[in-house]
């Protein structure tokens, strides 16, 4: 099973600060620049959850 990095918004929807924390964590985990990012969005288009598959170590 591949390892993933998954973040969710503390108050239902993600803030810019939470999105930045996700990107920093993905970079720290050596996620490749061309990695696909999966997101769950609300009906209004706000990000609720974001996830990326990490490279095997």
C-alpha positions in Angstrom: 0.0 0.0 0.0 1.5 3.4 -1.0 2.1 6.0 1.6 0.1 9.1 1.4 0.1 12.6 2.9 -3.3 13.8 3.8 -4.5 17.1 5.2 -8.0 18.3 6.1 -9.3 21.7 7.0 -9.5 22.3 10.8 -12.8 24.2 10.3 -14.4 22.0 7.6 -12.7 24.0 4.7 -9.0 24.5 4.3 -7.4 27.9 4.7 -4.5 29.2 2.7 -2.3 28.7 5.7 -3.3 25.0 5.9 -2.7 24.6 2.2 0.8 26.1 2.6 1.5 23.6 5.4 0.4 20.8 3.1 2.8 21.9 0.4 5.7 22.3 2.9 5.1 18.8 4.3 4.9 17.4 0.7 8.2 19.1 -0.2 9.8 17.8 3.1 8.7 14.3 2.2 10.4 14.6 -1.2 7.2 14.4 -3.2 8.1 14.9 -6.9 7.1 18.1 -8.6 4.9 16.2 -11.1 2.9 14.4 -8.4 -0.9 14.4 -8.8 -2.8 16.0 -6.0 -6.2 14.7 -5.1 -8.8 16.9 -3.4 -12.2 16.6 -1.9 -14.1 19.8 -2.4 -17.4 21.2 -1.1 -20.4 21.9 -3.3 -19.2 25.6 -3.2 -15.8 24.6 -4.5 -13.8 25.0 -1.2 -11.1 22.5 -0.4 -12.1 20.1 2.4 -9.3 17.6 2.1 -6.1 17.2 0.1 -3.9 14.2 -0.4 -0.8 13.2 -2.3 0.9 9.8 -2.8 4.5 9.8 -1.5 7.4 8.1 -3.3 8.4 4.7 -2.0 11.5 4.7 0.3 
